[in-house]
C-alpha cells in the first residue's frame, strides 16, 4: 500500500481542517514548497495536494504555488480542489501534475467530468467524498442526494486512475478511518481505491491495508503532529520493511 502525504493549502499555507470545516483550521507550515521537499526526503513517491481555497470558490486559487511545488520535487504530485473546467484540467496536467482529482464536477456536471477523464486517460482520479454515505461537494459545504457507492458504479467504465475516497466525518479527527465505509466503497468498484480521512496511527494504516482493493492511503494530520513517522510508514507498507 502506497503512503501518500497530504498538503492542504489555504491562504498559501499548509493547514489541516477538522471535518472539512474551513473555520476549524490548524496551520502546520508556512511554506508548502519546503513541506513537499520534506515529504519527498522521507521517501514519498507521491504527494497529494488540495487547493482548499479553490475547492470552496470553484476555481484555482493557489496555482502559482502549486507550480512551484511541482518544479521543486521529483516525486509525482496529484492535485484536487477547484478543478471545474476542461481548461483548468488541461492547464494543471500541462503544468506537470501527474494526476488531477475531480470531485464536485462528478455531481454537478458529469458529462464534463467524463470528457476530462477521456481526454486524459489514466491521469484523473474520482474524488468521492462521503458524509453519512452521501456524496458531498463544493469543498464539502454541500451534500448531494447521490449515494457514494452509487456514484462509484456510475463511473465504473471511465478510464480513471482510481478513486480517492474520503469519509468527511473522520477527516482531521485523529480517531481512525471509517473501515466499514471504506470497505463498502472498495466492494462497489473495480478501480484502485485510495483511502483518505481519519488515519491517526500505524495500526490504522494496517487496518486499511487489509481491505481488498485499497492500494494507497492519504495521510495528513498524523504526519504533521508526529503521530506517524513518514519514513517508517513508507518503509513498512510500501516496501514490507
C-alpha positions in Angstrom: 0.0 0.0 0.0 1.4 3.4 -1.0 1.6 6.1 1.7 0.7 9.5 0.3 1.5 12.5 2.4 -1.0 15.4 2.1 -0.5 19.1 1.7 -3.7 21.1 2.1 -3.2 24.7 1.0 -5.3 27.6 2.4 -4.1 31.1 2.2 -0.7 30.0 0.9 0.0 27.9 4.0 -0.2 24.2 4.9 -3.2 23.6 7.1 -5.4 20.8 8.3 -9.1 21.1 8.8 -11.4 19.3 11.1 -14.2 17.5 9.2 -13.6 19.8 6.2 -14.7 22.9 8.2 -12.8 25.9 6.7 -13.2 27.8 10.1 -11.6 25.0 12.1 -8.0 25.0 10.8 -4.6 24.4 12.2 -1.6 25.9 10.4 1.3 23.4 10.3 3.7 25.0 7.9 4.0 28.4 6.3 5.9 27.1 3.2 4.2 24.4 1.3 7.1 24.0 -1.1 9.5 23.3 1.8 6.9 20.9 3.2 6.7 19.0 -0.1 10.5 18.6 -0.2 10.4 17.3 3.4 7.9 14.6 2.4 9.9 13.7 -0.6 13.1 13.4 1.5 11.2 11.0 3.8 10.7 8.7 0.8 7.3 9.7 -0.6 6.9 8.7 -4.2 3.6 10.6 -4.5 2.2 13.8 -2.7 -1.4 14.7 -2.5 -2.2 18.4 -2.7 -5.5 20.1 -2.1 -6.3 23.7 -3.0 -8.8 24.3 -0.2 -9.5 27.8 -1.4 -10.1 26.6 -4.9 -12.4 23.8 -3.7 -14.7 26.3 -2.0 -14.5 29.1 -4.7 -14.7 26.7 -7.6 -11.6 27.9 -9.4 -7.9 27.7 -8.9 -6.6 29.9 -6.1 -3.1 28.6 -5.4 -2.0 27.6 -9.0 1.3 29.6 -8.8 2.3 28.0 -5.5 1.3 24.5 -6.8 3.5 25.1 -9.9 6.4 25.9 -7.5 5.9 22.6 -5.7 5.9 20.6 -9.0 9.2 22.3 -10.0 10.8 21.7 -6.6 10.2 17.9 -6.2 11.0 14.9 -8.4 8.2 12.7 -7.0 4.7 12.6 -8.5 2.1 15.1 -7.5 -1.7 14.6 -7.5 -4.0 17.6 -7.1 -7.6 18.3 -6.2 -9.6 21.4 -5.4 -11.3 23.9 -7.8 -10.9 21.9 -11.0 -14.3 22.6 -12.6 -13.4 23.1 -16.3 -11.7 21.4 -19.1 -9.3 24.4 -19.4 -8.2 24.2 -15.8 -7.7 20.4 -16.0 -5.6 20.7 -19.2 -3.5 23.5 -17.7 -2.7 21.6 -14.5 -1.7 18.5 -16.4 0.5 20.6 -18.7 2.0 22.1 -15.5 3.3 18.7 -14.5 0.6 17.4 -12.2 0.7 13.6 -12.5 -3.0 13.1 -11.7 -5.9 15.5 -11.0 -8.8 14.8 -8.8 -12.3 15.7 -9.9 -14.9 15.8 -7.1 -17.7 18.4 -7.3 -17.8 18.1 -11.1 -18.8 14.5 -10.7 -22.1 15.5 -9.2 -22.7 18.9 -10.8 -21.6 18.2 -14.4 -21.0 14.5 -15.1 -20.7 14.9 -18.9 -17.9 17.4 -18.5 -16.2 15.2 -15.9 -16.3 12.3 -18.3 -15.0 14.5 -21.1 -12.0 15.4 -19.0 -11.4 11.8 -17.9 -11.5 10.6 -21.5 -9.2 13.4 -22.7 -6.6 12.4 -20.1 -7.0 8.6 -19.6 -5.2 7.3 -16.5 -4.4 10.8 -15.3 -7.7 11.6 -13.5 -8.9 10.4 -10.1 -12.5 10.5 -9.0 -12.7 12.2 -5.6 -15.7 10.7 -3.8 -16.2 12.5 -0.5 -18.9 10.9 1.7 -20.9 12.3 4.6 -23.4 9.7 6.1 -23.0 7.7 2.9 -23.9 10.5 0.6 -21.6 12.4 -1.8 -20.5 15.9 -0.7 -19.1 18.7 -2.9 -18.2 22.4 -3.1 -15.4 22.0 -0.6 -17.7 19.7 1.4 -20.1 22.5 2.0 -23.0 20.9 0.2 -24.2 17.3 0.5 -25.9 15.7 -2.6 -28.7 13.1 -2.8 -26.4 10.6 -4.5 -25.0 7.7 -2.5 -21.2 7.4 -2.6 -21.3 3.8 -3.8 -23.8 4.6 -6.5 -21.6 7.3 -7.9 -18.7 4.8 -8.0 -20.9 2.4 -10.0 -21.9 5.2 -12.5 -18.3 5.9 -13.4 -17.1 2.3 -13.4 -16.5 2.3 -17.2 -14.4 5.5 -17.4 -10.6 5.3 -17.9 -9.9 6.7 -14.4 -6.6 6.2 -12.5 -8.7 5.3 -9.4 -10.9 6.7 -6.7 -9.9 8.9 -3.7 -12.5 8.0 -1.1 -12.8 10.3 2.0 -15.2 9.9 4.8 -15.7 13.5 5.9 -16.8 12.7 9.4 -13.4 11.1 10.1 -11.2 13.7 8.4 -8.9 15.6 10.7 -10.3 13.9 13.8 -7.4 11.6 14.5 -9.8 8.9 15.7 -9.2 6.3 12.9 -10.6 5.8 9.5 -14.1 4.5 8.8 -13.2 1.0 7.8 -16.8 -0.1 7.2 -17.5 2.7 4.7 -14.1 2.3 3.0 -14.8 -1.4 2.6 -18.2 -0.7 1.1 -16.6 1.6 -1.4 -13.9 -0.9 -2.3 -16.5 -3.5 -2.8 -18.5 -1.2 -5.1 -15.7 -0.6 -7.6 -13.0 -2.4 -9.5 -11.0 0.8 -9.7 -7.9 1.2 -7.5 -9.0 2.8 -4.2 -7.1 5.5 -2.3 -8.4 5.8 1.3 -8.4 9.2 3.0 -9.5 10.6 6.3 -9.0 9.8 9.9 -5.7 8.0 9.9 -4.1 8.5 13.3 -1.5 5.8 13.8 0.3 2.9 12.2 -2.5 0.5 13.3 -5.0 2.5 11.3 -2.8 2.1 8.2 -2.5 -1.7 8.9 -6.3 -2.0 9.1 -6.8 0.0 5.9 -4.1 -2.1 4.1 -6.1 -5.2 4.9 -9.1 -4.1 2.9 -9.1 -5.7 -0.6 -8.9 -3.1 -3.3 -7.2 -0.4 -1.3 -4.0 0.5 -3.0 -3.0 3.6 -1.1 -3.7 5.8 1.9 -3.5 9.6 2.1 -2.1 10.7 5.5 -2.3 14.3 6.7 -2.6 15.4 10.3 -0.9 12.3 11.8 2.3 13.2 9.9 2.2 16.8 10.9 1.8 16.0 14.6 4.4 13.3 14.5 1.9 10.5 15.4 3.2 8.7 12.3 6.8 8.8 11.1 6.5 9.1 7.3 9.8 7.3 6.6 8.8 4.4 8.8 5.3 4.1 7.3 6.6 4.1 3.8 9.2 1.5 4.6 6.7 -0.8 6.3 3.7 -0.5 3.9 5.4 0.1 0.6 8.5 -2.0 1.0 7.5 -4.5 3.6 10.2 -3.3 6.0 
